[in-house]
Amino acid sequence: ITSFPSLDNEGDLIKIISPDGRLIHAVKYSDAWYKNDLKKGGGWSLEMIDTKKPWATAYNWVASNDKRGGTPGEKNSVANSIKDLDFPQLVKAFVTDSNHIVLSFNEALDSLSAIDFKNYVVNDQDLKIFSVLEVNPLFDQVNLNFSGKMQPGKIYSITVVGLSDCNGNKMSFPQELRVGLSEIADSNDIIINEILFHPKTGGKDYIELFNRSRKLVNLNELFLSNRNSDGAINPPLKISQDAVLFFPGDYLLLTENIERTSMDYLIKNPKSVIEMKSLPTFPNDEGHAVVLNFQGAIIDELHYKENWHFPLITENAGISLERIDPEKNTQEKSNWHSAASDAGFGTPSYENSQAIRPTAILGAISLSTETISPDNDGYNDFVSINYQFEKPGNVCNISIFDFEGRCIRHIARNGLCGTNGYYIWDGLDDKNQKSGIGVYILFAEFFDLNGRVQKIRRPIVVAAKF
């Protein structure tokens, strides 16, 4: 061959095509197929195990066992027969336009079952399947064409039943995925919800996003970056090379090493993880995390600092910073807290251990709890002081007094209140020292535009474990 095609080390698509243009065979390899980190580094070929199952993917390929590193022109060193008893798995659904949905599977499908209309069900009577096409060259995708049109902002459910792979293994139960038309993310539609910028020794940084909007967002159109020493945004990194939907109310973990991150933290939702080739650099002392859309508009940005961690933590390596309230400003220091110890110091892919859950507000003010134990175990580490008014424009002073009447902490001084909101007391005094065990008094003054004053006192107990 005078000009051999370039093959990427990490993975690529190879096709064999006849002179008349017919597809003979195709494979989309990955360096994960080596199953051997040393051989993956170079100098070793990937070999097919069972040539009677050419459609099989990862489980039918492995690094060569030949001491020369490969067996070109000879029988493969790993040649053997393998059993395939697993039925196909639906791994992704994506809308290409208002009339088409592409379904992706983990292996090639039997063509007759793949194009059978009755194997696909959509939870909307207005969407009638007009045609089904199997997508070459890997035949692990099908393209559904509908006579009706999908509507923006609506989430559809598609169920697949009865499909078989090329070895005749048939699905034993229905498989379902959500799908819908994606929309362009705007400011604060997607927010930074958690960040690990100082990992354990040998660990990796991670960042978690949360979709607080009602939009379905294509992760292929989102980018992650940071800022350089001059304050300019560095070249953004695309979050996903493939079209993947980010649904309202979902969390998304971004890491460059899912295996290592899952060793250090519990990942409750493995399907809510994107492994990027690399993340932007997040320094241990302070730095920037920036989320952008494909038009270059900033969706959310966090300028974090190491001293945002709970002050009584002496070593923050391996402890993530968690956002407390998705509705509050990203850049407010009081809206961030160290992840709880009983949550493993990080909650990648699910709700934060320090997240505030809505509480009923009775009258002008209420407390999320009347007892706090500021030990960073995730249980009542702080108290949320919630307020609510009929009209905006109120001003507040909020302080904490000990039992002898001494003011130990000023929470707010002439704070401008909206119609509703909250302040946080984390059990520390104005010197960032932990308050002793005992009863404290919350004293709040609210002034309205007419000069009326409302004064409220509430007891708060600081407790500790023994």
HELIX and SHEET records of a PDB file:
HELIX    1   1 ASP A   31  TYR A   34  5                                   4    
HELIX    2   2 ASP A   37  LYS A   40  1                                   4    
HELIX    3   3 ALA A   58  ASN A   60  5                                   3    
HELIX    4   4 SER A  111  ALA A  114  1                                   4    
HELIX    5   5 PHE A  117  ASN A  119  5                                   3    
HELIX    6   6 LEU A  219  GLU A  221  5                                   3    
HELIX    7   7 ILE A  258  ASP A  264  1                                   7    
HELIX    8   8 PRO A  270  SER A  272  5                                   3    
HELIX    9   9 GLU A  306  TRP A  308  5                                   3    
HELIX   10  10 LYS A  333  ASN A  335  5                                   3    
HELIX   11  11 SER A  341  ALA A  343  5                                   3    
SHEET    1   A 2 GLY A  11  ILE A  17  0                                        
SHEET    2   A 2 LEU A  23  SER A  30 -1                                        
SHEET    1   B 2 LEU A  46  MET A  48  0                                        
SHEET    2   B 2 TRP A  61  ALA A  63 -1                                        
SHEET    1   C 4 LEU A  90  ASP A  97  0                                        
SHEET    2   C 4 HIS A 100  PHE A 105 -1                                        
SHEET    3   C 4 GLN A 141  PHE A 146 -1                                        
SHEET    4   C 4 ILE A 129  VAL A 135 -1                                        
SHEET    1   D 3 TYR A 120  VAL A 122  0                                        
SHEET    2   D 3 TYR A 156  VAL A 160 -1                                        
SHEET    3   D 3 GLN A 175  VAL A 179 -1                                        
SHEET    1   E 6 VAL A 273  GLU A 275  0                                        
SHEET    2   E 6 TYR A 251  THR A 255  1                                        
SHEET    3   E 6 TYR A 206  ASN A 211 -1                                        
SHEET    4   E 6 ILE A 190  LEU A 196 -1                                        
SHEET    5   E 6 LEU A 321  ARG A 323 -1                                        
SHEET    6   E 6 TRP A 336  SER A 338 -1                                        
SHEET    1   F 2 VAL A 217  ASN A 218  0                                        
SHEET    2   F 2 LEU A 245  PHE A 246 -1                                        
SHEET    1   G 4 LEU A 237  LYS A 238  0                                        
SHEET    2   G 4 LEU A 222  SER A 225 -1                                        
SHEET    3   G 4 GLU A 286  ASN A 293 -1                                        
SHEET    4   G 4 ILE A 298  LYS A 305 -1                                        
SHEET    1   H 3 ILE A 365  LEU A 367  0                                        
SHEET    2   H 3 VAL A 383  GLN A 388 -1                                        
SHEET    3   H 3 ASN A 420  TRP A 425 -1                                        
SHEET    1   I 5 THR A 371  ILE A 372  0                                        
SHEET    2   I 5 VAL A 453  VAL A 462  1                                        
SHEET    3   I 5 GLY A 438  PHE A 447 -1                                        
SHEET    4   I 5 ASN A 394  PHE A 401 -1                                        
SHEET    5   I 5 CYS A 407  CYS A 417 -1                                        
END                                                                             
